[in-house]
Amino acid sequence: MKLVWLPAAIANRDALIDYIAQENPKTAIKQDGSIEKQTGQLVEYPEMGRPGRKQGTRELVISQTNFVVIYRVKLKAKRIEIWRVLHSSQAWPA
């Protein structure tokens, strides 16, 4: 399996980490590392997230953060697409 970050997910992640860094750069670095580490585990365990709210997606709650990563497993293409990174207080996409 190959892990692919879609442009919207990269933009979400960058914006969230930049926002945290304004108040606490060390926390931002730590939380970004948690996102990187836990999403990296999807390559070996693509089903480790819970079923998503949108059909065909899954949601990975990033431990020790308030982030949820929305992703889709594409078995035929042997890839995992990261769609969004959300803070738990954000409105869920339609």
GIURLIN-V451517 format. One line per field, one symbol per residue. ss: DSSP state (h for helix, s for strand, l for the rest). phi: phi as a letter, one per 40 degrees, with the letter a starting at -180 (. if undefined). burial: I if it has 9 or more other ideal C-beta (glycine too) atoms within 8 Angstrom, else O. Layout:
ss = ???
phi = ???
burial = ???
//
This chain:
ss = lsssslhhhhhhhhhhhhhhhhhlhhhhhhhhhhhhhhhhhhhllllllssllllllsssslllllssssssssllllssssssssslllllll
phi = .bcbccdccccdcdcccccccccadcccccccccccccccccdcbcccccdcccdgbbbbcccgabbbbcabcbcccfabbccabbcdcccccc
burial = IOIOOIOOIIOIIOOIIIOIIOOOOOIIIOIIOIIOOIIOIIIOOIOOIOOIOOOOIIIIOIOOOOIIIIIIIIOOOOIIIIIIIIOOOOOOOO
//
